[in-house]
């Protein structure tokens, strides 16, 4: 299993990027979807580009409250079906 990124939803991408830059992270890539009306921005610490933070900006959101800005942790596995079965078998 390999850690890929942690996704958080943001209301102000540029302010959020400035915060992460203060921590030393740098923007690696950005993808905008006109159809989906969202922007994905990936950041990482120099020298540790495999451990990323994904900022998701949903263009039409009206504000996040009560912890709704956390999205997901992303991991890569060799066999997603076997991993799901192992989790189900608990």
Residue pairs with C-beta under 8 A, 6 or more apart in sequence:
1 75
1 76
1 77
1 83
2 50
2 75
2 76
2 77
3 50
3 51
3 73
3 74
3 75
4 50
4 52
4 74
4 75
4 76
5 42
5 51
5 52
5 53
5 54
5 73
5 74
6 52
6 53
6 54
6 71
6 72
6 73
6 74
7 53
7 54
7 55
7 56
7 70
7 71
7 72
7 73
7 74
8 53
8 54
8 55
8 56
8 69
8 70
8 71
9 55
9 56
9 57
9 58
9 61
9 64
9 68
9 69
9 70
9 71
10 16
10 55
10 56
10 57
10 69
11 57
11 61
11 63
11 64
13 39
13 41
13 55
13 57
16 55
17 27
17 41
17 43
17 55
20 43
20 53
23 45
24 45
24 46
25 43
25 44
25 45
25 53
26 43
26 44
26 45
26 46
27 41
27 42
27 43
28 42
28 43
28 44
28 49
28 52
29 41
29 42
30 39
30 40
30 41
30 42
31 39
31 40
32 38
32 39
32 40
33 39
33 40
37 58
37 59
37 60
38 56
38 57
38 58
38 59
39 55
39 56
39 57
39 59
40 54
40 55
40 56
40 57
41 54
41 55
41 57
42 52
42 53
42 54
42 55
43 52
43 53
43 55
44 50
44 51
44 52
44 53
45 51
54 71
54 74
56 71
77 83
